[in-house]
Amino acid sequence: MSTTVHVSQSLGDRLAAEAARRGLTVDELSAELLAAGLGQPGGSANPRRHLAFAGAGASGSSRGAEQADDLLAEGFGRD
């Protein structure tokens, strides 16, 4: 089957760059991405998910819950 997809110039540039990086044609990469996105045969069995919220609550501290008593004894949250 053949189809035409119209995308913005910037998306087309990104698609072409990614296809080149993978050693594929733009058509091959487009078909692969569509199959993966639609959950069709030929798509990746485990598509990579982007979890935008991952790390949202990260404190940046290396101290964990096992040190909670120490943190509270030091006056956690006081300036």
N, C-alpha and C positions, 0 to 999 in steps of 0.2 A: 504494500500500500504506500502511496505517496501523498504527502500533505505539505502545505506551506504554512509556516508560522512566522508572524511578524513580531519582532522584538525591537526594543530600543537599541540605539547604536552602542551604548555602554554595555548592555547585556550581551549583545552580539559579540562585542570585543572580548568580554569575559568568557563566553562560551568557546570562542575560537582559541583563546589562550589555554583554557583548561583542556580542550581537545588536543592541542599540540603537546601539552605537558604529558598527557596520557598516551600519546602516539595513536590517536584515533582521528577520524574525520569528524567534522561538525555534525554531520548526519548520524554517524554512529553514536556519538556522545548524546545527542538529542534524543535518539530512540532509547538509549539506556536510561537516561534521566526520566523520561516519560514513563517507561515501564516500571522503574523503581517507585516513582511518585504515585502511580496508579495501582501499585501492588499486583502487577501482571507478571506472568511467567517471563523469565529473562531479566527481571529486575533483581537487585541485590536481596539476598535472603535476610540480611540484617542491615537495613539501611541505617546509616549514621544519623543519629538524632542530635539536634542542637538544643540543649536545655538552657534557655536564656536565664533561668533563675538560679542555676548552679552557682554556688559560692556567694549568693546574695546576702547570706547572714554570716559570712566569714568575718571573724573578728580581727584576724591578722596576728593574734596571739598564739604562741606555741603551747600555752598552758591549757590543759584539757579539764574535763569534768572530774577526773580523779584528783585534781588539786583544788577542788571547790572549797574545802575547809580552810586551806591555806589562804586562798583568795579572800574569803570572808573575814578571816582573822586579820588580814592586812588592811581591812577597810575598803573592800571592793566598791568602786564607784565614787569614792571620795576624792576630792581634789585638794 
